[in-house]
Amino acid sequence: MDIDPLLDPLTRALSQSHALLSLAQAGDWESFETLVQQRQQGLLSLNDHEYLESLAQADLEAKAADVIQEIQTINKTLAELAESHRENAASELRQNNRTAKAIDAYGQ
């Protein structure tokens, strides 16, 4: 039995996580949202009891844990980038609101 395919869902999630990081760093939040939903669907399949049992029987728990740890590290960076983007967007919105109020006041 070839055991590498058992790790495919995890390695796919890791690959998607790297792609998400690139999208976030580029500020492509629309593509980010689409890919994060795809990744989430794939991660849900990892909760399957039979899949987890197969990993244990193939003695792949340590390898799986390493991949999961790497995904979690990327997720932490993604959360930091998203928070920074949110703060920048909120600041820009406040500035736009102030500008709109100033234009309205000037026009009266």
LODRENLO-403571 format. One record per residue (C-alpha): x, y, z; residue in one letter. Coordinates in steps of 0.5 Angstrom, whole numbers, padded with zeros to 4 digits, always signed. Layout:
! LODRENLO-403571
XYZA...
! end
This chain:
! LODRENLO-403571
+0000+0000+0000M+0003+0007-0002D+0002+0012+0004I+0003+0018+0001D-0004+0019-0002P-0006+0019+0005L-0003+0026+0006L-0005+0029+0000D-0011+0033+0003P-0006+0036+0008L-0001+0038+0003T-0007+0041-0001R-0009+0045+0005A-0002+0047+0006L-0001+0049-0002S-0007+0053-0001Q-0005+0056+0005S+0002+0058+0002H-0003+0061-0004A-0007+0065+0001L-0001+0068+0004L+0001+0070-0003S-0006+0073-0004L-0006+0077+0002A+0001+0080+0001Q-0002+0082-0005A-0008+0085-0003G-0012+0081-0007D-0018+0080-0002W-0023+0077-0007E-0019+0071-0010S-0017+0070-0002F-0024+0069+0000E-0026+0064-0006T-0019+0060-0004L-0020+0060+0003V-0027+0057+0002Q-0024+0052-0002Q-0019+0050+0003R-0024+0050+0009Q-0028+0045+0005Q-0022+0041+0004G-0020+0042+0011L-0027+0039+0014L-0026+0033+0010S-0020+0032+0015L-0025+0031+0021N-0027+0024+0018D-0026+0019+0023H-0024+0014+0018E-0019+0018+0015Y-0016+0020+0022L-0015+0012+0023E-0012+0011+0016S-0007+0016+0018L-0005+0012+0025A-0005+0006+0022Q+0000+0008+0017A+0004+0011+0022D+0003+0018+0019L+0001+0022+0025E+0008+0025+0026A+0008+0028+0019K+0001+0030+0019A+0002+0034+0025A+0008+0037+0022D+0004+0039+0016V-0002+0042+0021I+0003+0046+0025Q+0006+0049+0018E-0001+0051+0016I-0003+0054+0023Q+0003+0058+0023T+0001+0061+0016I-0006+0062+0019N-0003+0066+0024K+0001+0070+0019T-0006+0071+0015L-0010+0073+0021A-0004+0079+0022E-0005+0081+0015L-0012+0081+0015A-0013+0085+0021E-0008+0090+0019S-0012+0090+0012H-0018+0091+0016R-0015+0097+0020E-0013+0100+0014N-0020+0100+0011A-0023+0103+0017A-0018+0108+0017S-0019+0110+0010E-0027+0110+0011L-0026+0114+0016R-0022+0119+0012Q-0027+0119+0006N-0033+0120+0011N-0029+0126+0014R-0028+0129+0007T-0035+0128+0005A-0037+0132+0011K-0032+0137+0009A-0035+0137+0002I-0042+0138+0004D-0040+0143+0009A-0037+0147+0004Y-0043+0146-0001G-0048+0149+0004Q
! end
